[in-house]
Amino acid sequence: MKTSAFLYPWDVVGDPDAAARIADLGVQQVTLAAAYHSTRALTPRHPRHRIVTAQHAAVLYEVDEERWAGRELRPYTAGDWAPGDAYGEAAAALADAGIEVHSWVVLAHNSRLGAEHPDTSVVNAYGDRYPWAPCIAQPAVRALVTDLAAEAATRPGARGTELESCGWYGLAHLHAHDKIAGVGLADAAQYLMSLCFCPACRDGYAQEGLKPTLLAAAVRDALEPVWAGAAGADAGVEKLLGAELSAATLVFRTRTARTFQEAAVAAVRAAAPQGFQVLLHADPVAHHCGANAGVDPAHVLSVADGVVVPCTGGPRLLAPFAEQEVEGAVLAANFTVVSGMGGSPGTLVDDAARAVGLGATEVRLYHAGLASEGDLALVSDAVPRLG
């Protein structure tokens, strides 16, 4: 079974042994970050550093200045954590070690964009902005992100790409010193707190026959039991917001996500060589937000070559994609193999077998650069037995 490990360029650049170490895991592919959000990452084997702090979302290569000249919204280049063409340098080293390289591109997740251009961000029903979450209903955001997809995905030598955050982003966000867990937010509350009320989204709701001001008030009212800690606050979206309003909001958001995904994939295909593979990190529950964007399984498999699905803790999210029975579609089961991040590399063989039983055709390993020596030893033992 084809297996790919995720990596950052800084896991490879400056470490002459990194590419060979990854090849020794037995993986056929590396999914290498080309455009990534801010992060603080461990590099437990690098000869020159142990912690890399990526201070803001950035591309990890040198941008095409002709593409972006004169544009107010454009990608940010990396600082000293990935100078120059860090992606290209890492990709070349991995290719020399016999590993196929695919790009890894984060789209609608960019805190610096929201800080410098607040009007681009998702705005919740209370008027709070989420600077990490660009609103994909806004034409300027879509233009930025689709062009970023085309440029970052098709780096020289890449055989394919995986698009992360290719859809709605919302409340949930791994953030430094996060302090939002004081009230538990179940699935429906997460959705309500992720509904956007920026001008573009207000126009979108109006097109569905809704009055945006009244909708925002209804969302706030629906969330009152959540803040009070009342029993039943974990009810579904329809129970909290009402069937009519919940259906109308989902129609608008699903349509917006679909057209965004279509545009992003089309932009990549237009820039890519023939045979270039395009996968989306995806969740089959349409109203879910985040890195694994909520999608309509039938639609996304008609647009992209397949999906990468989170399977740590169980492969159940694969089933709705497998039920589409799309010939040749890639269904990649993504497993965290870093024990300290909740992964279980010691059970990878059994976990992958369960995923295959639900339709998985490939495996992804998150994340070979972050994992300890012990975790990588377990991965190295498991990969040849994945079939």
N, C-alpha and C positions, 0 to 999 in steps of 0.2 A: 504494500500500500504506500502511495506517495505520502511522504511526511515532510513538513516544513517547520523550521524553527524561526521565531521572531528574533530580530536583532536590531540594535541601534548602530549607526556608524561608529560611534565612539567606543563600542565594544571591540572594534576591529582596528581602527586607525591607531597607529602607535604601538600595537601589540603584534609582533611578527609571528607569534604562535597561534593567534586567534583563529584564522581560517582553517588551519589544519585541525585544531581542536574541534571545531564545528563539524568538519568533514568526518572526524572519527566517531561522531555520534551516530553516523549512518543515515542522516537525513539527506534527501535528494535536493532539497530546496531551502533557501533562506528568504524570508519575507523581511526586507530591509527598509527601515524608516527613511522616507524621503521628505516628508512634511509631517511635523509632529507638534503636539501641544507642549506647554511648559511641564517640566517634571523634575524630580530629584531622583537620580538613579544610582544604584549600587553597581560597581564594576569590580567584583571580588577577585579577578585574576589579572587585571591590567597592570603592566609593569610600572606605570607612571601615576596612576590615581586610583582611588577607591570610590569616590563620590563625584558624579557629574551633575551639575545644576544647570538645567536648561531654563533660563529665566523667563522666556516667553515662547509662544508658538512661533515656529519658524520653519522655513525650508532649509534642508541640509545639503544644499548644492548652490551653485551660482545661477541666479535667475537670468532669464532672457530679457534684457533691458528693453529691447524693442517692443516686446509684448506689453510691458507695464509702464512704459514712458508716459508721463502726464496723467496717470490715473491716481485718483485720491485713495482708493482702496486697492492695495497690492500686498503681496506676501512680505513678511518680515524675514530678513536674513538672520542666520544664527550668529551668536557671538563666539567667544573663545571655546565654547563646548563643541562646536562643529564648524570650524572656519573653512572657507573656500568650498571646494567640492568634496566634502567629507563623504557624502553618499557615494560618489564616483570612485573614490579611493578604496573605500570598503568593498564596494561591489566588484572592483577589479581583483582584489585579493581573494575574495570568495570564489569568483569564477576561475581564477588560476588554480584553486584547490579542487576544482571539478564540481562545484555546487551551482545549480541553477538559481538565479537571483530574480525575485519579483519585488516590486516596490510596494511600500506600505504608506498610505496617504491618509492623513487625518483631515477632514474637511470642516464640518460645522462645529468646531470647538476651538475657540481662540480668545483667550482672556485679554490679550493686548489689544486686539481689534475692538473689543467692547469698551476697554478703558479709554482708548484714543478716539473712538467713534461711537459714543454711547447710543446713538440712534439706531445702530445696527443690531442691537441686542433684543432678545426676548424680554417682554415686559409682562409680569404676572397680573392677576386680577386686582391686586392691591397697589399696583403702580411701581413695584420693585423691579429693577432691571437685573438681568443675569448676564454680566459682562462676558462670561465664558461661553455663552450660547448665542451665536449669530442667528438671527431669524431668517429661515430659508424661504419665507414668503416675500421678502423684500427683493426687488429687482437688482439693486446694487450688490447685495450679498450674493445672490445667485450668480451674477456675472463674475464676481471675484472668485467664488468657490469653483465654478465649472471651469474657468480658465486655469485655476490652480490645479484642478484634477488633471487636465490635459497635460500641463507642463510637468508636474511632479510624478505622475504615473509613468510617463514614457521616457524615463531616463535612459541614456545609452546603455545597451546591454540587457535591459530588463526584458524578461519574457512574458511578464504579466503584471497585474497590480491587484492590491486589495484595498478597497476604499472603506475607511472607518468613518463613523459619524456622518454617513451619507443619508441624512434625514433630520428629523427634529431632535434638538437637544433641549433639555429642560432643567428642572430643579436639581436632580441628582448630579453630583460632581465631586470627584475626589479633590479636595482643596486643603491647602495648608491650614492647620489649626481649625478644622471644621467644627462648628458648634451648633449643628441643626438637628441633632438626634434627641433633643429634649422631649419632643413629642413624636411618637412613632407614626410614620406616614405609610399606610398601606398602599396597595397598587392604585386604587382609585384616587386617593388623596394626592399621590405623586402626579397623576395625570392632571388633576385640577390645578395643582400648583405649577404645572408646566404649560398650561394654556397661555398663549401669547395674546397680548392686547396692544401691540404696537399699531400704528396707523394702517399698515398693510394688512394685518390680521383682522383689524376691525372692519376694513373694507371687505375682506373675505367672508366674515360672518354675516355682514349685511347682504351679500350676494346669496346667502343661504336663507334669507328671510328673517334673520335675527337682528335685534337691536343691541349693538355691542355694549352700551352702558348698562342695559338691563341684564345682559348676559353676565357681565363682570360682577354685578351685584348678586346675581343668582349663584355664581361660583363662590363668592365670599360667604353667602348664607349657607351653602352646602358644606363649607369647611368648618362652620362653627362647632358642630359636634366633635370634630377632630381635635380642635384646640381645647375643648372642654374635657376631652378624654372619655366621651360618652360611649356606652356600649353600642355596637352597631356602626361605629365610625370606620370599621374596616369593610363596610358594604361595598358593592360594586358602584361603578360610575353612574349607572342609570338610577340606582337607589338614592344616591347622594344628590345628583343634579336633575334627575327626571329624564324620562326616556326621550322626549322630543328634543330637549336641549343637548343631551349627550350625543344623540345621533347626528344632529346638525353640525356640531363642532367636529365630530369625527369625519364627516363627509368632507368638510373643508380641509382638515389637516391631512387626511389620506390623499386627497387630490393634489395638494401642495407637495407632499412627500413624493408621490409618484412622478409628477412632472419634474421635480428636482432630480430624482434618481435617473430618469430618462435623459435629462440634459447632461448630467455629469458623465454618464456612461457614453453618450453620443460624442461628447467632447473628447473623451479618451480615445474612443475608436477612430475618430477623425485624425488624431495625431499619431496613432500607433501603427506599427507595421501589421501586415496581415498575420492572423493567427495569434495575436496578442490576447491573453486571457484577462478578463475583468470579473473580479468577484467583489461582493459587498459583504461587510460584516453586518449581520442581520438578526432580528428577533421576529418571530412570526406573529406576535401580538401587535396589531397595528398602532395602538395608542402608546406603546412604550417609547421612551426617549433614550438617547445616549449614544455611547460608542457603537453598540449593536442596535442600530436604528430599527424601530418598528416598521415592518413592511407587510404588504399583501403577498404571500408566497407565490401565488400564481402569476401575479404581475411581475415581481422581481425576477423570476426565472424566465420570463419572456423578454426581459431587458438585458440582464447580465448572464455571464456564463455559469454562475453559481453563487453560492453563499458560504460564508464562514460563520458558524453558529456556536455560541458559548455552550460548552458541555461539562464544565467542571461542576460536580455535584449531581450529574445525571444528564443523559442525552435526550430528554423528552422533547426539547424544542426542535429537534430534527424532524420529527414525524410530520408536521404540516407541510414541510418542503418535500419530503419523500412522497407524500400522497399525491403530489402533482404529476409524478411519473414522467418527468421531462427527460427525454433521452439525451445522454451526454452531459447533463447538468452536474457540476461539481458541488457536492455537499461535504464541506470540510468541518469536521468536529474539532473544536478548539478546546484544548485542555491546558489548564495552568499546571506547570511542572515545578513551580517554586514552592517548596514546603512552607516557607515563611509567609507566603501570600495565599495560603489556603489550598495549595495544590497537593496532589498525591502522586508523585512520580512512581512510587512503588506499586501502584495498582494500575499503571497505564495500560498494560496489556489487556487486562479484564475490562477496563473502562472503554478502551477502543473497540473491543469485541461487542460490547453492548451497543455502542454507537453504530457499528456496522450493521447490527441487527435491526436498527431503525433507519438504515439507508445511507449512512456515511460512506463516502467514496475516498476521502482523504483525511489526514490528521494534521492539526496544527499544534505546535508546542509553544506555550507562552511561559517563560521567555528564556532563551539560552544564555543571554548575557547577564541576566539577573540571578540565575540559579547558582546554588553552592556546588562545590565539587561533589558532595554526596548525592545531590539531586541529579547532577549530570551523569554520574556513574549509573544511577538507576535508569535514566533515559537511554544511555548507551546500551544497557543490557536489554531494554524493552524494544527499542526500535526494530532490530532485526526480526523480532517475533510478532510484529504487527501484521504480517502477511503481505 
